[in-house]
Amino acid sequence: MRYLLVMIDGLADTPLPELGGKTPLESASAPTLDKLATTGRLGTIRTVPRGEAPETLAALFTVLGYPPGPYLTGRGYYEALATGLMLSEEEWCFRLQFVTVADGKIVDARAGGLSEEEGRELLRALELHFKQTKVRFVQGRGHNHLVVIDGVKFSGSSTVSPFNVVDLPLREHMPEGPGSELLQKLMNEAPSVLAKHEVNRVRVDLKQNPANGIWLWGGGTAVDVPGFHKTFGLEAVMISYSDLFRGVGVATGIRVVDPGRTPFVRDPSGRMAKVDSAEGAQARRATVAEEITRIRESVEAALDGTEFIVAHFSYPDDHSHQGDAKGKVDAIEQIDRHFLKPLYKKMDELKDVRLTIVPTLMSRVETRQHDERPVPFLMWGQGVESRWQLTLTESNAEETGIKIDDGTRLIDYIMNGL
């Protein structure tokens, strides 16, 4: 038996006026997803334990079968693992996120979509400014990077995701607790460095959101996580572009498969003429289609010799954080078209594949934030009996009456059938 777990960030949502009172999942034209649902089974699952904040890290551990509490050291640690860093006992790693700030508030938590080169140049400028041996900067991609701090005790400190404070006064949501003085120093001094940088001057000229601030959050230090194979007896692979997912794969001993990087769709320096909005949207869609195809190709290759495969997509969640309902619908349709449709044929030929599709969390376009409510899931394949012939929607999943309140039990159903 082969098990395929497809985690789609932000697949679930609530009804939206701009979609005629439908959710993005209800609005999307996704014929292969419909076929899988009507020949499989649906239910709802609570992917984050009651009382836990609706954060991706907690949801990921839950769906993988781990009670998340002991492992929620902060996503910075896991993202460090994804880059090949091993933290010492005295080091903490935080997510460094470039943001756009106006009137004392974050107005864009992704700083308008920085290219890899833009992010690298801005990070280098910060590194030159903060010449401290205890602080080192680690390049990521676009707006997401890392900062590793040595010799400072952060246990008991608290930070918040920038997505949760969009349009709120920043001064009320700065890091607090042990070590927060250093984090605040970095965040307070960065704007003066970034404002005069050529990358941001060009972005302003092109009417693009500048990366005029940084937000430090998700700090973590090393923790021991039980191996997935030892815990569940399955050899597994993780296929994702997300450093967080890849880092959790490293921590659990799951083999990480790189689906490959795709080229950015515009001049990485931002110095060329402004891209027409329609052309830019078309180019971005082409890039997403290519990325989805690479994940599907990696899954197909893994199915030939792996027991348990985790494939991850973040596109619907990206549009939720942007408040973009139509973009979210399109993202769902692209996953159906470029991933599920061609993959369905191979799974049907193999016969011994059990597929599970689950949103990591509910991600609402209306609030641009995650939600703690249960989400719908789909199971299809060998050993899964269809009963209701319902398509995958939030209301249909609720209607079946199948409710997994303890999300860590999903792994048992994946292995033993629903």
DRENMARBA-436144 format. One record per residue (C-alpha): x, z, y. Coordinates in nm, 4 decimals, padded with zeros to 6 digits. Layout:
@east=X	up=Z	north=Y .
...
This chain:
@east=00.0000	up=00.0000	north=00.0000 .
@east=00.1142	up=-00.0845	north=00.3508 .
@east=-00.0144	up=00.1077	north=00.6520 .
@east=-00.0279	up=-00.0407	north=01.0019 .
@east=-00.1064	up=00.1924	north=01.2932 .
@east=-00.1703	up=00.0093	north=01.6207 .
@east=-00.1723	up=00.2393	north=01.9236 .
@east=-00.3171	up=00.0799	north=02.2373 .
@east=-00.2733	up=00.2867	north=02.5527 .
@east=-00.5837	up=00.2878	north=02.7667 .
@east=-00.8094	up=00.0892	north=02.5318 .
@east=-01.0951	up=00.3358	north=02.5892 .
@east=-01.2712	up=00.3878	north=02.9219 .
@east=-01.6056	up=00.4739	north=03.0790 .
@east=-01.8721	up=00.2317	north=03.2099 .
@east=-01.7776	up=00.0650	north=03.5369 .
@east=-02.0046	up=-00.0784	north=03.8093 .
@east=-01.7742	up=-00.3761	north=03.8629 .
@east=-01.8269	up=-00.4691	north=03.4968 .
@east=-02.2044	up=-00.4435	north=03.5151 .
@east=-02.2137	up=-00.0932	north=03.3740 .
@east=-01.9998	up=-00.1830	north=03.0728 .
@east=-01.6634	up=-00.0460	north=02.9674 .
@east=-01.3662	up=-00.2865	north=02.9567 .
@east=-01.3828	up=-00.2748	north=02.5760 .
@east=-01.7495	up=-00.3752	north=02.5858 .
@east=-01.6791	up=-00.6510	north=02.8393 .
@east=-01.3807	up=-00.8059	north=02.6615 .
@east=-01.4198	up=-01.1153	north=02.4447 .
@east=-01.2252	up=-01.0023	north=02.1388 .
@east=-01.3584	up=-01.1877	north=01.8316 .
@east=-01.0870	up=-01.0717	north=01.5914 .
@east=-01.1301	up=-00.7096	north=01.6953 .
@east=-01.5044	up=-00.7570	north=01.6396 .
@east=-01.4411	up=-00.9005	north=01.2929 .
@east=-01.2160	up=-00.6121	north=01.1956 .
@east=-01.4666	up=-00.3562	north=01.3250 .
@east=-01.7727	up=-00.5040	north=01.1569 .
@east=-01.5907	up=-00.5177	north=00.8226 .
@east=-01.4217	up=-00.1791	north=00.8696 .
@east=-01.5268	up=00.1661	north=00.9868 .
@east=-01.5416	up=00.3324	north=01.3262 .
@east=-01.5262	up=00.6871	north=01.4510 .
@east=-01.4010	up=00.9028	north=01.7344 .
@east=-01.0853	up=01.1113	north=01.7487 .
@east=-00.9505	up=01.3781	north=01.9796 .
@east=-00.5904	up=01.2665	north=02.0284 .
@east=-00.4875	up=01.5720	north=02.2304 .
@east=-00.5665	up=01.9282	north=02.1140 .
@east=-00.8216	up=02.1198	north=02.3169 .
@east=-00.6487	up=02.2964	north=02.6016 .
@east=-00.3572	up=02.0508	north=02.6186 .
@east=-00.3207	up=01.8227	north=02.9193 .
@east=-00.4151	up=01.4606	north=02.8392 .
@east=-00.0589	up=01.3316	north=02.8340 .
@east=00.0829	up=01.0468	north=02.6268 .
@east=00.3543	up=01.2546	north=02.4594 .
@east=00.1051	up=01.5059	north=02.3189 .
@east=-00.1233	up=01.2241	north=02.2023 .
@east=00.1604	up=01.0380	north=02.0322 .
@east=00.2733	up=01.3399	north=01.8321 .
@east=-00.0875	up=01.4205	north=01.7408 .
@east=-00.1609	up=01.0731	north=01.6086 .
@east=00.1641	up=01.0783	north=01.4088 .
@east=00.0437	up=01.3971	north=01.2408 .
@east=00.2489	up=01.6569	north=01.4291 .
@east=00.0817	up=01.9508	north=01.6077 .
@east=00.2403	up=01.8685	north=01.9429 .
@east=00.2959	up=02.2134	north=02.0926 .
@east=00.6509	up=02.2822	north=01.9668 .
@east=00.7728	up=01.9342	north=02.0604 .
@east=00.6439	up=01.9039	north=02.4183 .
@east=00.9800	up=01.9615	north=02.5802 .
@east=00.9150	up=01.6838	north=02.8298 .
@east=00.9261	up=01.3079	north=02.8018 .
@east=01.2642	up=01.2875	north=02.9745 .
@east=01.4346	up=01.4129	north=02.6575 .
@east=01.2711	up=01.1498	north=02.4370 .
@east=01.3403	up=00.8707	north=02.6833 .
@east=01.7033	up=00.9802	north=02.6841 .
@east=01.7095	up=00.9428	north=02.3045 .
@east=01.5724	up=00.5902	north=02.3417 .
@east=01.8710	up=00.4957	north=02.5586 .
@east=02.1179	up=00.6406	north=02.3063 .
@east=02.1876	up=00.9625	north=02.4988 .
@east=02.2319	up=01.2895	north=02.3139 .
@east=02.1817	up=01.5887	north=02.5417 .
@east=02.3998	up=01.8963	north=02.5153 .
@east=02.2445	up=02.2428	north=02.5086 .
@east=02.3109	up=02.2781	north=02.8816 .
@east=02.1596	up=01.9444	north=02.9865 .
@east=01.8090	up=01.8515	north=03.0936 .
@east=01.6797	up=01.4983	north=03.1417 .
@east=01.4044	up=01.4080	north=03.3880 .
@east=01.2158	up=01.0845	north=03.4450 .
@east=01.3193	up=00.9371	north=03.7802 .
@east=01.0421	up=00.7117	north=03.8996 .
@east=01.0595	up=00.4942	north=04.2101 .
@east=00.7343	up=00.5215	north=04.4062 .
@east=00.5828	up=00.3966	north=04.7303 .
@east=00.5025	up=00.6721	north=04.9783 .
@east=00.2895	up=00.6452	north=05.2947 .
@east=00.1611	up=00.9249	north=05.5176 .
@east=00.3022	up=01.1907	north=05.2879 .
@east=00.1233	up=01.0550	north=04.9811 .
@east=00.2144	up=00.8366	north=04.6832 .
@east=00.0159	up=00.5169	north=04.7242 .
@east=00.1825	up=00.3228	north=04.4406 .
@east=00.3338	up=00.5080	north=04.1443 .
@east=00.5145	up=00.1925	north=04.0306 .
@east=00.6564	up=00.0870	north=04.3671 .
@east=00.5024	up=-00.2555	north=04.3524 .
@east=00.6683	up=-00.3562	north=04.0259 .
@east=01.0445	up=-00.3497	north=04.0731 .
@east=01.2607	up=-00.5956	north=03.8848 .
@east=01.5464	up=-00.4759	north=03.6687 .
@east=01.8068	up=-00.5803	north=03.9257 .
@east=01.6204	up=-00.4177	north=04.2147 .
@east=01.5947	up=-00.0922	north=04.0229 .
@east=01.9640	up=-00.1063	north=03.9355 .
@east=02.0697	up=-00.1596	north=04.2969 .
@east=01.8532	up=00.1235	north=04.4265 .
@east=01.9723	up=00.3599	north=04.1554 .
@east=02.3340	up=00.2772	north=04.2382 .
@east=02.2679	up=00.3672	north=04.6016 .
@east=02.1314	up=00.7069	north=04.4975 .
@east=02.4290	up=00.7632	north=04.2719 .
@east=02.6707	up=00.6988	north=04.5585 .
@east=02.4799	up=00.9350	north=04.7855 .
@east=02.4459	up=01.2246	north=04.5397 .
@east=02.8067	up=01.2693	north=04.4341 .
@east=02.7570	up=01.5813	north=04.2257 .
@east=02.9164	up=01.6380	north=03.8882 .
@east=02.6066	up=01.8142	north=03.7597 .
@east=02.3815	up=01.5120	north=03.8284 .
@east=02.4132	up=01.1719	north=03.6652 .
@east=02.1798	up=00.8768	north=03.6888 .
@east=02.0872	up=00.6620	north=03.3900 .
@east=01.9508	up=00.3130	north=03.4423 .
@east=01.6195	up=00.2213	north=03.2869 .
@east=01.3951	up=-00.0708	north=03.3741 .
@east=01.2168	up=-00.1559	north=03.6952 .
@east=01.0742	up=00.1617	north=03.8487 .
@east=01.1552	up=00.3887	north=03.5508 .
@east=01.4956	up=00.5574	north=03.5247 .
@east=01.6451	up=00.8909	north=03.4205 .
@east=01.8494	up=01.1678	north=03.5762 .
@east=02.0509	up=01.4078	north=03.3599 .
@east=02.1347	up=01.7482	north=03.5093 .
@east=02.3958	up=01.9757	north=03.3572 .
@east=02.4271	up=02.3508	north=03.3930 .
@east=02.0924	up=02.4248	north=03.5613 .
@east=01.8242	up=02.6328	north=03.3881 .
@east=01.4839	up=02.4634	north=03.4119 .
@east=01.2987	up=02.6656	north=03.1470 .
@east=00.9662	up=02.7695	north=03.2976 .
@east=00.9709	up=02.5036	north=03.5683 .
@east=00.6782	up=02.2663	north=03.6156 .
@east=00.6473	up=01.9068	north=03.7315 .
@east=00.3568	up=01.6673	north=03.7464 .
@east=00.3208	up=01.2965	north=03.6711 .
@east=00.3124	up=01.0793	north=03.9857 .
@east=00.0056	up=00.9030	north=03.8428 .
@east=-00.1827	up=01.2322	north=03.8719 .
@east=-00.1073	up=01.2804	north=04.2414 .
@east=-00.1725	up=00.9328	north=04.3814 .
@east=-00.3302	up=00.9674	north=04.7284 .
@east=-00.2762	up=01.3439	north=04.7284 .
@east=-00.0406	up=01.5364	north=04.9637 .
@east=00.3007	up=01.5374	north=04.7965 .
@east=00.4062	up=01.8706	north=04.9438 .
@east=00.1371	up=02.0403	north=04.7377 .
@east=00.2627	up=01.8966	north=04.4085 .
@east=00.6408	up=01.9231	north=04.4236 .
@east=00.8388	up=02.0713	north=04.1306 .
@east=00.8094	up=02.4477	north=04.1000 .
@east=00.9924	up=02.7231	north=03.9164 .
@east=01.3525	up=02.7670	north=03.7971 .
@east=01.5825	up=02.4862	north=03.9116 .
@east=01.3176	up=02.3250	north=04.1294 .
@east=01.5336	up=02.3592	north=04.4409 .
@east=01.7712	up=02.0924	north=04.3097 .
@east=01.4864	up=01.8604	north=04.2116 .
@east=01.3296	up=01.8984	north=04.5532 .
@east=01.6645	up=01.8306	north=04.7221 .
@east=01.6993	up=01.5012	north=04.5347 .
@east=01.3412	up=01.3991	north=04.6120 .
@east=01.3643	up=01.4956	north=04.9803 .
@east=01.6947	up=01.3201	north=05.0494 .
@east=01.6253	up=00.9993	north=04.8575 .
@east=01.3883	up=00.8392	north=05.1157 .
@east=01.6605	up=00.8197	north=05.3831 .
@east=01.8874	up=00.6369	north=05.1342 .
@east=01.6155	up=00.4010	north=05.0128 .
@east=01.4599	up=00.3142	north=05.3496 .
@east=01.7719	up=00.1367	north=05.4776 .
@east=01.8519	up=-00.0429	north=05.1517 .
@east=01.8426	up=-00.4226	north=05.1581 .
@east=01.6128	up=-00.4370	north=04.8545 .
@east=01.3436	up=-00.2465	north=05.0410 .
@east=01.3948	up=-00.4347	north=05.3670 .
@east=01.3326	up=-00.7589	north=05.1798 .
@east=01.0319	up=-00.6159	north=04.9977 .
@east=00.8751	up=-00.5115	north=05.3280 .
@east=00.9404	up=-00.8588	north=05.4745 .
@east=00.7651	up=-01.0114	north=05.1720 .
@east=00.4748	up=-00.7685	north=05.2093 .
@east=00.5608	up=-00.6016	north=04.8781 .
@east=00.5397	up=-00.2265	north=04.8298 .
@east=00.8835	up=-00.0745	north=04.8945 .
@east=01.0473	up=00.1764	north=04.6620 .
@east=01.0869	up=00.4265	north=04.9427 .
@east=01.0710	up=00.7467	north=04.7392 .
@east=01.1527	up=00.8962	north=04.4003 .
@east=00.9496	up=01.1318	north=04.1846 .
@east=01.1200	up=01.3554	north=03.9265 .
@east=00.9064	up=01.4769	north=03.6392 .
@east=00.8783	up=01.5241	north=03.2636 .
@east=01.2025	up=01.7185	north=03.2284 .
@east=01.3086	up=01.8125	north=02.8791 .
@east=01.5960	up=01.9438	north=02.6749 .
@east=01.6865	up=01.8980	north=02.3114 .
@east=01.4421	up=02.0145	north=02.0408 .
@east=01.4427	up=01.9691	north=01.6631 .
@east=01.1587	up=01.7588	north=01.5214 .
@east=01.0917	up=01.7372	north=01.1448 .
@east=01.1611	up=01.3939	north=00.9994 .
@east=00.8610	up=01.1684	north=00.9386 .
@east=00.9825	up=01.0613	north=00.5941 .
@east=01.0471	up=01.4181	north=00.4830 .
@east=00.7086	up=01.5318	north=00.6163 .
@east=00.4876	up=01.2483	north=00.4902 .
@east=00.6974	up=01.0740	north=00.2276 .
@east=00.6828	up=00.7353	north=00.3984 .
@east=00.9520	up=00.5073	north=00.5356 .
@east=00.8365	up=00.4015	north=00.8820 .
@east=00.9219	up=00.1751	north=01.1742 .
@east=00.8263	up=00.1973	north=01.5420 .
@east=00.7717	up=-00.1274	north=01.7360 .
@east=00.7295	up=-00.0729	north=02.1093 .
@east=00.8706	up=-00.1600	north=02.4499 .
@east=00.8109	up=00.1990	north=02.5664 .
@east=01.1154	up=00.4244	north=02.5882 .
@east=00.8915	up=00.7247	north=02.5249 .
@east=00.7585	up=00.5832	north=02.1977 .
@east=01.1012	up=00.4645	north=02.0932 .
@east=01.2517	up=00.8046	north=02.1717 .
@east=00.9912	up=00.9841	north=01.9611 .
@east=01.0786	up=00.7376	north=01.6868 .
@east=01.4444	up=00.8428	north=01.7112 .
@east=01.3508	up=01.2123	north=01.7129 .
@east=01.1356	up=01.1804	north=01.4000 .
@east=01.3762	up=00.9552	north=01.2140 .
@east=01.1427	up=00.6563	north=01.2341 .
@east=01.3411	up=00.3332	north=01.2472 .
@east=01.3024	up=00.1747	north=01.5896 .
@east=01.2559	up=-00.2022	north=01.6012 .
@east=01.3306	up=-00.3784	north=01.9294 .
@east=01.0774	up=-00.6596	north=01.9778 .
@east=01.3135	up=-00.8150	north=02.2309 .
@east=01.3202	up=-00.8284	north=02.6061 .
@east=01.1553	up=-01.1034	north=02.8051 .
@east=01.2822	up=-01.2485	north=03.1331 .
@east=01.1260	up=-01.1317	north=03.4553 .
@east=00.8908	up=-01.3825	north=03.6101 .
@east=01.0287	up=-01.3848	north=03.9624 .
@east=01.3651	up=-01.3816	north=04.1328 .
@east=01.5054	up=-01.0405	north=04.0399 .
@east=01.6683	up=-00.9828	north=04.3773 .
@east=01.3409	up=-01.0350	north=04.5636 .
@east=01.5192	up=-01.2613	north=04.8127 .
@east=01.3347	up=-01.5840	north=04.7454 .
@east=01.0082	up=-01.6970	north=04.9012 .
@east=00.7031	up=-01.4889	north=04.8324 .
@east=00.5267	up=-01.5933	north=04.5134 .
@east=00.1715	up=-01.7190	north=04.5597 .
@east=-00.0661	up=-01.4543	north=04.4251 .
@east=-00.2440	up=-01.6936	north=04.1871 .
@east=00.0849	up=-01.8313	north=04.0569 .
@east=00.2239	up=-01.4795	north=04.0262 .
@east=-00.0751	up=-01.3630	north=03.8245 .
@east=-00.0451	up=-01.6627	north=03.5937 .
@east=00.3257	up=-01.5980	north=03.5424 .
@east=00.2641	up=-01.2303	north=03.4646 .
@east=-00.0011	up=-01.3257	north=03.2074 .
@east=00.2449	up=-01.5634	north=03.0419 .
@east=00.5048	up=-01.2872	north=03.0238 .
@east=00.2553	up=-01.0437	north=02.8688 .
@east=00.1536	up=-01.3063	north=02.6144 .
@east=00.5177	up=-01.3554	north=02.5186 .
@east=00.5757	up=-00.9818	north=02.4834 .
@east=00.2648	up=-00.9403	north=02.2669 .
@east=00.3766	up=-01.2299	north=02.0478 .
@east=00.7171	up=-01.0694	north=01.9964 .
@east=00.5569	up=-00.7440	north=01.8863 .
@east=00.3347	up=-00.9343	north=01.6437 .
@east=00.6345	up=-01.1204	north=01.4990 .
@east=00.8157	up=-00.7882	north=01.4537 .
@east=00.5119	up=-00.6422	north=01.2762 .
@east=00.4870	up=-00.9421	north=01.0446 .
@east=00.8528	up=-00.9053	north=00.9515 .
@east=00.8124	up=-00.5302	north=00.8929 .
@east=00.5099	up=-00.5818	north=00.6685 .
@east=00.7343	up=-00.7574	north=00.4182 .
@east=00.9257	up=-00.4418	north=00.3342 .
@east=00.8007	up=-00.1292	north=00.5131 .
@east=00.5404	up=00.1264	north=00.4090 .
@east=00.4291	up=00.2557	north=00.7479 .
@east=00.4408	up=00.0569	north=01.0718 .
@east=00.3570	up=00.1781	north=01.4218 .
@east=00.2961	up=-00.0915	north=01.6842 .
@east=00.2320	up=00.0085	north=02.0445 .
@east=00.0874	up=-00.1652	north=02.3519 .
@east=00.0576	up=-00.0227	north=02.7031 .
@east=-00.1048	up=-00.3099	north=02.8965 .
@east=-00.4639	up=-00.1751	north=02.9267 .
@east=-00.3268	up=00.1600	north=03.0451 .
@east=-00.1117	up=-00.0137	north=03.3062 .
@east=-00.4236	up=-00.1704	north=03.4571 .
@east=-00.6118	up=00.1606	north=03.4416 .
@east=-00.3463	up=00.3227	north=03.6594 .
@east=-00.3835	up=00.0340	north=03.9034 .
@east=-00.7628	up=00.0682	north=03.9138 .
@east=-00.7889	up=-00.2912	north=03.7902 .
@east=-01.0938	up=-00.3308	north=03.5648 .
@east=-01.0713	up=-00.7086	north=03.5262 .
@east=-00.7004	up=-00.6882	north=03.4486 .
@east=-00.7757	up=-00.4329	north=03.1791 .
@east=-01.0352	up=-00.6611	north=03.0216 .
@east=-00.7833	up=-00.9448	north=03.0241 .
@east=-00.5180	up=-00.7243	north=02.8625 .
@east=-00.7541	up=-00.6401	north=02.5760 .
@east=-00.8361	up=-01.0079	north=02.5301 .
@east=-00.4672	up=-01.1007	north=02.5250 .
@east=-00.3919	up=-00.8429	north=02.2548 .
@east=-00.6780	up=-00.9856	north=02.0513 .
@east=-00.5656	up=-01.3451	north=02.1031 .
@east=-00.1895	up=-01.3125	north=02.0596 .
@east=-00.1616	up=-01.0154	north=01.8231 .
@east=-00.4729	up=-00.9532	north=01.6145 .
@east=-00.5891	up=-01.3110	north=01.5576 .
@east=-00.2644	up=-01.4470	north=01.4078 .
@east=-00.1925	up=-01.1165	north=01.2316 .
@east=-00.5342	up=-01.1090	north=01.0625 .
@east=-00.4437	up=-01.4059	north=00.8431 .
@east=-00.1275	up=-01.2392	north=00.7132 .
@east=-00.3017	up=-00.9082	north=00.6469 .
@east=-00.5798	up=-01.0878	north=00.4622 .
@east=-00.3239	up=-01.2669	north=00.2447 .
@east=-00.1335	up=-00.9476	north=00.1627 .
@east=-00.4527	up=-00.7646	north=00.0562 .
@east=-00.2810	up=-00.4229	north=00.0430 .
@east=-00.2726	up=-00.3467	north=00.4187 .
@east=-00.4742	up=-00.0655	north=00.5735 .
@east=-00.5012	up=-00.1093	north=00.9513 .
@east=-00.5856	up=00.1625	north=01.2023 .
@east=-00.6378	up=00.0897	north=01.5722 .
@east=-00.6537	up=00.3872	north=01.8089 .
@east=-00.6164	up=00.4355	north=02.1852 .
@east=-00.3474	up=00.6869	north=02.2688 .
@east=-00.5798	up=00.8419	north=02.5284 .
@east=-00.8854	up=00.7537	north=02.7299 .
@east=-00.7520	up=00.5994	north=03.0504 .
@east=-01.0062	up=00.5526	north=03.3279 .
@east=-00.9985	up=00.2738	north=03.5828 .
@east=-01.2288	up=00.4765	north=03.8070 .
@east=-00.9885	up=00.7698	north=03.8460 .
@east=-00.6648	up=00.5844	north=03.7557 .
@east=-00.5830	up=00.8800	north=03.5295 .
@east=-00.6008	up=00.9873	north=03.1665 .
@east=-00.9019	up=01.1747	north=03.0356 .
@east=-00.9231	up=01.4506	north=02.7732 .
@east=-01.2332	up=01.3069	north=02.6015 .
@east=-01.2224	up=01.1770	north=02.2403 .
@east=-01.1570	up=00.8052	north=02.1957 .
@east=-01.2900	up=00.5475	north=01.9477 .
@east=-01.0825	up=00.4333	north=01.6509 .
@east=-01.1096	up=00.1603	north=01.3908 .
@east=-00.9933	up=00.1528	north=01.0298 .
@east=-00.9940	up=-00.1629	north=00.8191 .
@east=-00.8469	up=-00.2883	north=00.4934 .
@east=-00.8026	up=-00.1845	north=00.1361 .
@east=-00.9968	up=00.1277	north=00.0458 .
@east=-01.2079	up=00.1212	north=00.3646 .
@east=-01.5781	up=00.0602	north=00.3047 .
@east=-01.7860	up=-00.0908	north=00.5842 .
@east=-02.1222	up=00.0776	north=00.6488 .
@east=-02.2577	up=-00.0103	north=00.9908 .
@east=-02.1209	up=-00.3554	north=01.0878 .
@east=-02.0648	up=-00.2358	north=01.4440 .
@east=-01.8149	up=-00.3751	north=01.6950 .
@east=-01.5502	up=-00.1429	north=01.8381 .
@east=-01.6905	up=00.0166	north=02.1526 .
@east=-01.6972	up=00.3712	north=02.2788 .
@east=-02.0734	up=00.4102	north=02.2190 .
@east=-02.0694	up=00.2433	north=01.8751 .
@east=-01.7883	up=00.4697	north=01.7569 .
@east=-01.9855	up=00.7718	north=01.8737 .
@east=-02.2958	up=00.6433	north=01.6938 .
@east=-02.1304	up=00.6457	north=01.3498 .
@east=-02.1019	up=01.0239	north=01.3547 .
@east=-01.7437	up=01.0174	north=01.2211 .
@east=-01.5572	up=01.2638	north=01.4410 .
@east=-01.1976	up=01.3762	north=01.3924 .
@east=-01.1650	up=01.6821	north=01.6148 .
@east=-00.8145	up=01.7646	north=01.4892 .
@east=-00.6254	up=01.4448	north=01.5624 .
@east=-00.3340	up=01.5406	north=01.3373 .
@east=-00.5656	up=01.4724	north=01.0406 .
@east=-00.5745	up=01.0998	north=01.1179 .
@east=-00.2526	up=01.0495	north=00.9244 .
@east=-00.4281	up=01.1829	north=00.6107 .
@east=-00.7132	up=00.9346	north=00.6535 .
@east=-00.4659	up=00.6530	north=00.7110 .
@east=-00.2938	up=00.7338	north=00.3828 .
@east=-00.6023	up=00.8164	north=00.1762 .
@east=-00.8779	up=00.6068	north=00.3312 .
@east=-01.1788	up=00.6916	north=00.5452 .
